[in-house]
Amino acid sequence: MGQPEFTIDAEDVRKRYPKAPEGTGLNGFDLRVRAGSVRGLLGPNGAGKTTAVRILATLLDADAGRVSVAGFDVRTQARQVRQRIGLVGQYAAVDEVLTGRQNLVMFGRLNHLPGPVARRRADELLERFSLTDSATRSASTYSGGMRRRLDLAASLIVAPSVLLVDEPTTGLDPAARAEVWEAIRELADSGTTVLLTTQYLEEADRLADRISMLSAGRIVAEGSPDELKATVGGDRIDVVLSREADVDVTKVLAARFASGEPYAEGNRVSVPVGERTRALVELVSALNEAGVEPEDITLRRPTLDEVFLKLTKEKELVR
């Protein structure tokens, strides 16, 4: 069987839950992911991310549509799909009573690996995820980041070609989140195709080659992080003011150099600009002449938060 063009290929997938509110589940979900890439599936709670992952992992049947993973149909060839995927859910699936090594050996045996092979594979993964020093400790003593790394290691016990990672850093502190990000990036660099669902926009920005934005069970936009940011416009200048009374005058001054309409949120004024350096210098000069002393001025690119808010608002207006 030849290598399929898309490792994950979903078309017009639909899933409705009885008595669920309108817009939940999947409502014409399309997704195509090339081999060896990291795709971020981004959306708020209830957008359909976990439903999509469960269908891709053969844990849930779609009501309609076509889905294949690694070239196999998830409905008619579920066994072949399961042999080629790893799944990391929202919560660590490790046994807290067992040690890290015992957990991995257990997962190896559950996947029908012979004892010596399971033990060798466990040692390889412990080293890969920097868990060798804690291999003989009970998993109950692991930090949140260590548990998630152990969970990732368990999902790779049979070296899957596709890894489905559903909100891997929910509830983790920033340090633990960074540990998990590093582990996922290393997997992608080794050639594993990764589908990462998340509601953290920074997470998608840091890890994904391309991002699919999901709203009400449908993909509303897709592209690289930079491509998606470009849909909002160019660079932005953020002005943080010490006095709320200076907000209106700052918006008026900023409008002279803006490429779009400035907007305010609390004591912060955000200004879309074209010629970034020139606009920054001229705005600082104008504020100085007006006697406005900002606490901070930052020149930045648009964020994925702004992209998502813009796109979902447009979709609501279309409806």
N, C-alpha and C positions, 0 to 999 in steps of 0.2 A: 504493500500500500504506500503510495507516494505521500510526501509531506504536504499537508493542506496549506493553502495560502494563509488561512486564519486559524490560529490555535483555538480561539473561542469565536464562535459564529452564531449569533442569535438574531432572529428576524421576526418582527411583529408578535412578540411573546406577550401573552395576556394571562393574568391570574387575578381572580376576584375572590374575596373572602365573604362568606354569608354575613349580612347585617353590618358589614364594614362601611365606614363613610365613603362618599364618592371621592375618587382620586387615590385611594389606597391600593395596594397590590401593584400589578403591572398592567399598563394600558397601551400596548403597542411598543414594547421595549425592543430596541435594536442595538446590537453591540458586536463589533468585529475587532479582534485583538491579534496582532501578528506575533509570531514566535519570538521569544527572547526579549520581549519588551515588558515594561511595567505600565499598566493602565490603572489610573485612578478613577474609581466610580464614586462620584461626589454628590452628596445631597443631604438634606436635613433628616431628622428622625421621621419615619413614616413615608419616605419618598419611594421605597421599594428596593433598597439596596440589599437587605438580608433576604428578601424574597428571591431576588435575582440570583444570589449566591447559592441558595438552597436548591433552586432549579438546576443551575449549572453543576452542582455536586450530586445530582440525582436523588436528593433528599425530599424533593417536592415536585409533583407533576404540574406542568403548565396546563391551563385550560385550552390554549391555542398557541400557534406559532411553531417555529422550527428552531432547534438548538442543537449544536454539535460542539464537542470539546475534543481536541486532539484528533479530529477527523471522525469521531464516533457520535452517533445520535444518542442523546441522553435518555430518550424514552425507550428505544428498541435495543440499544447496546450499552445499557447502564453498567454492566460488569466491566466492559472494556474501558469505559470512562473512569470508573473508580480505580482501576489499576494504574491510571496515568495522572491522577490528581492528588494533591495534598490539600487539606482543609484546616484552617486555623480560625476558630470561631471567636466570638466576642469575649469569651471567658476561658481561662486556661483549663485544659482538660487533663492535667496531670494528677496523679495520685499523690496526695500530700504525705501519706505514710511512707511511701517508698523513697529511696534515694534518687538523685537525678539519673544515675546510671541504670538503676533497676527500672525506672520508668521507661527509658529508651529500649532496654532489652525486652521489657514486656510488650511494647508496641511492635518491636521486631518480630517477636514470637506470634503476636496476634495477626501479623501480616505474613505468617507462614515461613519466616526465615529460619533456617536451622540454627540451633543454639550458638555454635561458634561464629556463624555469620552475623547473628543478631548482636552478639557481644562486640565483635570487631566494628560493626557499623555504629554501635552506641559510642564507642571510644572515639571514632572519627568525628561524629557530630558534637560530642562534648568538647573536643578540641576546636572544631570549627566555630562554635558559638561561645568560646572562652569560658567554659563551665568545668574544665578538667579539675581545677583545684577544689571545686565544691561537689564533685561527682559522688562522693560517699556520704554527703549530708542529706538529711531528709528534705524533701521538697517544701515541707511546711516552714523551713527556716529561710527559704529563698526570698529575696526582695521581689517586688512586682515586675521589675524589668527582667530579672533572672527567670522568673516563672514563664514569662512570655517568650523568652529565648529558648527555654526548654520545650515549650509548646511548639515553637517553630521547628526545633530539632526533631520532635516526635512526628511532625507532619512530613518530614523529609526522610523518614526511615527507609523508604523504598525508592528514594530519588525520583520523585514525580517530575514530569515535564511541565506540569501546570500547577501553580500554587494559588489557591483562593484564600485570601486573607480578609476577614470580615471585622472591621473596626478594631485593629490589634492593640491600640493604645488607649482605649476607653478606660478612664479611671486612673491612669498612670500619672506620676509626677513628671516634670520636664526631664529630669535626668534619666528615668526609666524609659521615657518615650524616645529619647535620643539613642539609647541602647538598642531598642527594637528597630528604629529606623536604620541604624547601621547594619543590623543583621539582614533586613529585607534588601537593602541595597547590595550587599554582598551576594545574596542569592540571585538577584537579577544580573549582576556582573558575571556570574558563572553560567548564564544561559537559561535559567529557569524563567518561564513566562509567569508573570505575577499579575493577578487582578486584586487590587487593593480597594476595599470600600472604606470610606471614612466620612465623617462630618467635620474633620479638622482641615481647613483649607491649607494651612501651612504644611501639613503632612503630605497632601497631594502635590503641593508645589515642590517640596523637597525630593520626593521619591519618584513621581510619575513622569514617563516620557510623554504620554498623552493623557488627557483628562476627559471623561464623559460626565457631563453634569445632568443629574437626574432630578426631575420634579414631577410629582403626581404620577409616578410610574412610567414616565417617558423621558428619553434623552432630549434635552432642550439645547445643548451645545456640545461641541467636541473639538479638541485641538490640543496643541502643546500649551503649557502654561503661558508662554509668551504670546502665542496666537490669541488665546482667550483674553488675556489682559489688553491686547491691542483693540479688542472690540469695544472697550470702554472709552478708549481715546489714548492720548499720549501721556506724558508725565504729569505729575501733580505736585503742587506746593502746599504743604500743610502749615498753617500759622496757628500756634497756640497762644492765646491772649490771657493776660493776667486779669483783665477787667472785661466783664460781659458788655459794658457800655461801648467797647471798641469794636464789637463784632460788626455792626452795620457799616461803619466807616471803612473797615477793612475790606468788606465785600465790595463796596463801591470802588475803592482804590484798586482792588485786585481785578475787577472787571475790565480795566483798561488793558491788562496784559494777558487776560485769560483767553483760551481757545474755546471755552464753553462757559456755562453759567457757574459761578462759585456757589458753594452751599456751606451752611453752617450747621454744626452739631455741638451744642453746648458752647464752650469757649474756643472751639477749633473751627477754623475756616479752611476749607479745601478748595484749591484752585486748579482746574485743568489748564495746562499750558502747552504751547507748541515749542518755541525756542527756549529750552529749559534754563540755560545759564543766563541768557539775556533777561528773561522774565524774572528770575530770582533777584538779579542785581537791581532791576528797575523797581520791583515791588519793595525791596528793603529800603531803597532810597525814598520812595513815596511814603512809606510808613514813617520813616524818620522825619520827613518834612511835616507830616501831619501830627507829629508828637506821639505816635503810637509805638510803645516799646513791647514787642512780643516776648513771651517767655521762651519760645522756641520756633524755629523755622526749619522745615525739612523738605528736601526735594526727593521725590520717590516715584517709582512706577505704580500703576494701579494694582490693587490686590485682588486675589481671587474672590474675596468676600464681595467686593464691589461688582465684579463680573457676575457672580451668582445672583446678587440682589437685582441687578439690572435685567438679567435674562428672565428670571422668574417673574418679575414685575411686568415685563413685556408679554409673557405668556398669559398672565392674568388679564391683561388688557385685551388680548386677542379673543379670549373666551367671552 
